[in-house]
Amino acid sequence: MKLSREELLFPMNDQDLETTAKANHIWGEVVAQTLHELGVTNVFFSPGSRSTPLVLGFNRHPDIDCSPILDERSAAFIALGFAKRNQKPSVLLCTSGSAPTHWFPALAEASHSSIPLLLLSADRPPELRDCGAGQTINQIKIFGSFVRSFTEINLPSSKNSEIHSLRQSLCLAHAESIGLNPGPVHLNFPFREPFIPKYTDKLQVLLKTELPKQTKFKNPDLIDSIQKEIKSCKFPLIIVGEKVPIEFILEWLKRNKMPVFCDSLSPLREYPYDNRILRYENLLRDPSFLKIGKPDLIISLGALPTSKTLRKWIEECSAKRIVIEPRGINVDPLISPSLSFQLDYRFLSSLSLTSNQTDWIKSWKNAENLVESKLEKAFQQEHPFFEGKVVRLLSEYMPHETFLHVANSMPIRDLEWFWKPSVKKRKLFGNRGVNGIDGTISTALGIAHKSRTPTYLLTGELAFLHDSNALFFNKEFEGSLTIFLINNNGGGIFENLPIAEEPEFEKCFATPQRVIFSDLCKAHQINYVKPENWNHVVKLIKEPIRFGIQVIEIITNRKSDRSTRQRLLKLNTE
């Protein structure tokens, strides 16, 4: 009988094999128990052999829910969405080889949008690497700078010192994933065979491992520095980014009267504040108003909205610019001068920006109200299905405190341009870290999974198809997800680029597909609806599916939609 490389290098008798298997079993139990102590309740894994000890450890833990997901890419985005909603690390687990490479799109998004993930990849032992062994690649630091840290875990052992070291590694990884700049952390677990012991002993009481204390950035002294920089400014304007917590800024904004631009996903869009400005895309295209509304100070809290109109206006504006970002990363892509401060948003309450220029503030508010009223009148007209109107109706009729995930490309821009101001405290989500269309359905499923709150998804058909493997999760899914699928027969965002006039446009850029979505939904046993009119759409928004997934397909025309958008965005104060 020919021996394997592993057996040749590490010959084992039956007792040795059982010792290895028991150590693997202990490793799985310790990982599950330790991560549960750190607050983990859900694990998303893709099936494989090498990861057996970890899968069994998690699945046999009474207080951890394990969700099997066939496609690793989809699993990673579901974990991402789950972490977005819960604001704590999701655990992602897979086997060795090419499996972890499918995580890359999701962890790139998590890295750039500061979403905590714990990535646990199984691996071959050192002696089976770089020798042509099956299902083996170099997994050491495979994700490079896209993870906050990487740790190669020692081979399993039943020694207390090794168990203590494993627990420490897990605690440190968890702490790094939720640090000042949260993000993904990668732990690589090599395992020797066999993975399952013939006899299992009850895990003994583990050595106590002290959890590392979380370091939060605190520097209220920076307030004095900022105050000195802005003391002579009389016309302040604030731009609130996606990740600015509403609880840290709402009272401060109410106390300091000034116009506030809201990012497309800013919570401030859903909370009461008299001077919030949502129609800045229209106002910044209005030359006559810009002469009146010019600020002398712009304070950006977090990353800027993606609006090219806004960024161009800031570049051309002579206002002093202050950027405040607590994560210690650069979020200012503009060339014009600015001053950046790493300040926790909770300390903004000490910063005074009260302006006595009531007429100037009033001019912004009046302009906002005027454009909003013109938009409202335009949307009330009964024209053919226009995808921007779907956003408008969602903003008007989604129930209080529900969730909405918005795909990139045109849906997120329609939200930025046409979402009505609201006080319904609904939560808006989007993958704006790297702005890709991948993982759209999966992220929404992660947001909705195990939630008692109805969740909506607004997506184009190309983003839907790009992630259609996510529908395999329907069997494991526990929640309510209503998907509004905009089918405009191709990539609508490219209609706004010069390439739209070239003969290669339809084939190489718009890329229209011929999928029958009702059949696709039927194959996955998912509800499908094709609304007849706007009243039917409103009813479907008001009454989301109680449990499971429902797809609502709305057929639009991307060429006429482009013209409609251009007309709506030209509405101004005149």
N, C-alpha and C positions, 0 to 999 in steps of 0.2 A: 504494500500500500504506500502510495506516494504521500509524503508529509507536506503540509502547507508551510509557507515561509515562516508564519507565526509559530508553528509547532517546531520547526527546525531551530529557530532562534531562541524560543522559550519552551523547551520540551516540558510537558506537564503530565502528571499522572491524574487519576480520577479525583484524588483529594485536592490537588492544585486547581483543577478545573472548577470544582465546587467552591473553593476559596475565592477564585476570581468571580464566579457567578454571584456569590453572596456579597462580595464587595460592590459589584455593580448594583445589586438590589439595594444595599445600604445607601449608595450614592443617590439613587433615585428618590429614596425616602427622605434623605437629608435635604436635598434640593427642594422638594415639595414642601417639607415642614418649614424650612427656613424662609422661603419666599412667602409662605402663608403668614408667618409671623410678621413679615414686612408689609402685609396688606394685600397680597395677591389672592384673588378669588377666581380668576378666569385664565385659562391657558388655551391658545389657539395653535394647533399642531397639524402637520401634514404627515401621512403615514410613511413609515420606513423601518428598516430592521435595526440599523446601528443605534437608533435613538430609543430602542425598547426600554432600557432601564429608566429613562426619564419619563417616557410616556406612562409606564406602569406606576411610577411613583406619584405622578400628578393624578392619574385617573383613579387611583385607589385612595387618594386623600379625601376624607369625607366632606371637606369644606372647600374643595376646588372643583370648579366646573371645567371640563375639558371638551373642546369643540374640534372635531376632526374636519379638516378642509383639504380637499384633494389637491388643489393648485396652490403652490407656495406663494406665488405673487398675490393671489387673492387673499390668502391667509394673512399676509403681511399688511395689506390695506385694511382688512377687517380689524386686525389688532390695532392699527393706527386710528381708525374711527372710534373704537372702543375707548382708547386712551384719550382721544379728543374730548369725548363726553365726560369721562370720569376724572380727567385731570390727574391721573396716576398711571404708573407704568403698566403696559400690557406685556404678557409673556408670549413669546413666539418660539416655536420649537420645530426642528426638522432634522432629517437624517443627513448623512455625509454626501460628498460629491457635488453635483451641480445643483442640488436642492437649495442651499442657502443663496446661490447666485440669483435666484428668482425673487429674493427679498429686496434686491437693490433699489428698484424704483420707489418702493414704499419707505425704505429707510433713508433714501436721499430726501424725500419729502419730509420725513420726521426730523431729519437733521436740520434742514433749512427752516422748518416751522416750529422747532423746539418742542416736539412731542416725545415724551418718554417711552422707550421700548426696551425690553430686555430680550436680547436675541440669544437663544440657546441652540447651538448647532452641535450635533454628534459628529464624531470623526473617527477615522481609523487610528490605531495606536502608532507611535513613531516608527516601529519596525516595518509597517506596511505602507509607509509613505515613500514617494519617489522611487517606486520599484515596479510600477505597472499594475498595481492591485486595482481591482474593479471598483467603480464608484468612489474614486479617490482623486481629489485635487488638493492643491495647497490652500488650506483654509486659514493659514496664519495671517492675521491682519488683512484679510481679503477685502474688507470694506474701507481700508485706508482712513482718511480723515473724515469720512462720513459718519463715523461713530465717535462717541465721546471717549471711549477707551476700549481696549481689547485685552482679554485675559485667556491664556491657555491653562485650563484646569488640569491638575495632576491626574494621573490614572487612579481609578477608584481603589480605596483601601479601607479596611475596617479599624485602622488605628485611630485612637482619639485625637492625636495630634494632626492627622490628615483631615479628619472630619472638621476639626476646629479651623483649619486652614481653608477648607471648602466654604464653611459658613462665613468666614471673614471675606472671602472673595465675593460671595453673593451679596453680602451687606454693603461692601464698597461699591459694587456695580450698581446696586439699587440707588445708593446715595448719589453716584455720578449721574444717573439717568434723570434725577430730579433736582440737580444742582442749579446754580445761577442761570445757566443756559441749558435747560433740559434737552434730552435727545436720546438716541439709541445707544446702547452699550452691548458689546458682543462678548459672549463667553463660549469658548470652544471646548467640547467634552470628548476626549478620546476614550474609547472602550475596547477592551479585548473580549473575545468570545470565550465562553458562552455567556449569554445575557440573562438567562433565567435559572436560578438555583433549583435543585430538586427539593430542598427543604429551606424554609425561610424562618428566621428567628425574629421575635418581636424586637423592634428597635429599642435599645436601651436609652435612658435619659441622656440627652446630649449635653456636652459641655456648654455652659452659658457663654454666648458670644455677645459682647456689648455692641449695640448698634451705633454706628458713627453718627455724631450730631450733625444736623444740617446747617450749613453756613449760608446765611442770607446776607446779601450786600446791604449795608447800612452806612450811609454817609450824609446825614442831614446838613452837615457843614457846607455841602455844595449849594444849598439853597442861598446862602449869602453871596456866593460867587455868581449864581444866576441872577439874583436880585440886582447886583451891581451892573450887570450887562444890560438889563432891560429897564433900568430906572428912568431913562429919558424917553422911553417909547410910550406913545399915547394911543396908538391904533393897533392893539394886539389881535392876532388871529391864531386859532389853535387848529391843528390837524390831529385827529385822534385815530390811531392805528387799530388794526384788528385785535391785537392782544392786550389792549389796555383794560384792566378790570374796572367795571362800572362802579364797584363799591368804593374804589379809591379816588374817583374823580368827580362823581356826580355832584356832591355837595360843594366841592371846590369850584366847579364850573358855574353852579347856581349863584355862588357868592361873588365870583369874578365875572362880570358881564362882558361877553365878547362873542363874536361869531365863531362857530366850531364846525369844521368840515369833518364828516364822518366817513371813515373807510367803509367799503361795501359790506364788510362783515363786522363792523364795530357794534358792540352791544348798545351803544348810545342811540342807534336807529330805532331801538325798541323801548326806550325809557324816556320819560317826560323831561324835556329841556327846551325852553323857549327859543334859544338862539342857535339851535343846530341847523346846519346847512347841508341839505342832501342834493340840491339842484345845482351844485357848483359846476358841473359839466356845461350846463346851459349858460350860467352867469359868466363863466370865464371865457365864453365865446362872444360875449356881448360888449363891444368896445365902449359904448356909451356908459354902461354901468361901471366898467373897470376904472374909469376916471374918478368915479365917486367912491368906490369901495376899496381903494388901494390901502393896504396896511403898511405900517412901518416896522412890524415885528411879526414873525411867523414862528410859532413853537410847534415842532412835530413830536408827538408822543409815539414812539415806536416807528415801525416801517411805514413808508408813504403808500397811499393808494396807488394802483397801477395806472391811473388815468394819465395818458400822454398830454392831454390838455392842461391838467393841473401841474404836471412837472415842467412843462414848457413855461407856464405862467410864473412859477416860482423862480426858474432860471432867469427870466427877464425882469423879475421884480427886484427892486433895490432894497427891500426890507431886510433887516437883520434877521438871521436865522439861527434858532436854537434847536438842537436835537437831543431828546431825552430818551435813553434806552437802558434799562437795568441789566440786560444780559451781558453787557461787556463786548458786544459785537458791533461792527459798522453797518448801519442800516441807511446810510445816506449815499445814494448813487449819483447825486447831482454834482456838477462842477463848481457851481457858485459857492462862495465862502459860507461856512457855518461853524458853530461851536457845539461840540458834543459833550454830554454829561452822562455818566453812568450813575443814575439815581433811581432808587426804588420809587415807584409811582405813589406809594402811600405817603411819601414826604411832600408831595405836591401841595398838600393842604396848608403848608407853611409859606407857600409862594404867593405873593400878592400881585394881582394883575388888574385890579379894578381900574376901569377906564371911565373918565367923565365925559367921553365923547358920545353922548347918548344919541345924537342925531346920526352919527356914523353907524353905530350899531343898528339903529332903527332902519337905516337905508338897506343894510344887508337882510334884515328880517322881512322888510316889505318886498324886496326883490325876490326873495325865496318864496314868499306867499303868492306873489303875482305869477311866477313861472309855474308853481305847483297848481294853481287854479287853471292855468291854460292847459297844462298836461291832463288834468282831470277832465276837462271838457273834451279834449281830443280823444281820450280813452273811452269816453262814454258813447262815442259814435260806433254804430254797429257795422264795422268793416270786416272783411274776411279775416280768418285766423292769422293773427300777427303774434309772433313768439314773445315780443316784449309785453304784450297784454297778459300773457300767462303769469309773468312776474308780478304785474300790477294786481291781478286778481288774487294771487297768493298773499301779497302784502295786505290785502283788504279783508280776506275771508278765512285765512288760516286761524284756527282756534288759539286762544291764549296759551302761552308758555309751551307751545309745540316746537319741534326742531325742523330746520330746513338745511339740507346740504345742497350746494350749488356747484355744478360742473364748471370747468374752466372754458375758455373761448368765449362764445357769445352769451351763455346764460349768466355768468358772473358779471359781465358788462351790463346786461339788461337789468340786473339787480342794482348795480351801482347807479344806473341812470333813471330807473323808473319805480323803484321801491317806494311806497308811500310812507311818510312818517307815521310811527305807531307808538302806542304805550302798552302793547300786549305782552311785552317781556318774552318774546319768542327768541330762540337761539339760532343764529345763522352760522353755518359752517362751510368751509371750502378748503381745498388743498392749494393754498397760495404760496407754499414754500418754493416749489419749482414750477408751479403753474402748468403741470402736465394734465393730459386727459386720462392717463392710466389710473386704474383703481377707483374709478368714480362710483360704481355700484357697490363695490366692496367696502369703501369707506362709509357710505351711507348705511350699509348693513351693520357695520361695526358700531355706528352711532346709535342705531335703533335696537340692537341686540340686548336683550335683558332689560330694556327700558320700559317703563310703564307709560311713556309719553309717545304719542303718535309722531312719526318722523316722515318728512317729505323729501323727495329728491327731484331736482330740476336738471335735466340733462339733454344734450343733443344725441342724435342717433349714433354718431360715430363714437362718441365716448361710451355710450351704452354697449355697442358691439365690441369695442376694444376690451371691455371687462365682462363680457357675457358669461365667462366661466364662474363668476361670482354667484350666478343663479343656482349652482350646485349646492350652495349653502342653505337653500330653501328648506331642506329636510331638518337641519339643526337650528334654524333661525327661530328665535322667540321674541316677537315684537310686532310692531306695525310699521310697514314702509309703503308709502304711496309714491309711485314714480311717475312724474310727468315727463314723458318722452317727446321731445320736439323733433319731428322728422321733417327736415327741410332738404332731404335728398343730397346731402354732401356737407362739406365744411363751410358753414356760413361765414365764419370770421374772415376767410380768404377773399370774400367778395369785396372787402374794404381795402384790399391791397392792389397796387398797380398790375400785378400778375393776372388779375381778373380779366384784363383786356387781351391777353395772349391766347393763341389757339390751343396751347397745351393745358389750359387752365382746368377744364373739366376732368381730364384724365389724370393729371399729375398733382393737382392741388385740391380741388373740390372732392374728388374720389367718391362719387355717389355709389351706394350699395343697393342691392336688390333683395334684401332680407324681408321675409314676411313675418313681422313681429308677433302677430297673433299665433302663428305656428311655433315660433320660438318659445313663447310663454306657455303654450300648451305642452310642449315637450318637457318643460320643467314644472308642470302643474301649478302655474301661476295665473292669477286672475288677469284678464285683459279687457280693456274698455276703449272704445273709440267714440268720443263724445260727438254729439250732433251739432251743438251750438254752444255759445258762451254761457247760457243759463245752465246747461248740463255740466260744463266745466266748474262753475261756481258750486253746484251741488256736490260734485266730487271732492272739491276742496273742503267744503264745510263738513262733509261726512267721510273722513278717511277710513280706510279698512281697519277693522278692529284688531285683526290678527293675521299675520302673514304678509305677503307681497302682492301689490296690485300695480299693473302697468297701464298707464293712460296715454295712448298715442294721439298726438295732435299734429296733423299734417299742415305744414306752412310752405311758403315760397320764399327762398332765401334772397332772390333778386328783388322782389317787391318789398320784402322786409327791410332790406338795406335802404331803400328809398324812404320808407316810413320812418326809420330811425333818424335819418338825416333831417327829415322835416321836423320831427319832435325835438331834436337837440338844437334846432335853430330858434325854438320858442324863447323869447327874451322879455325884457322889461318894457319894450316899446309898444 
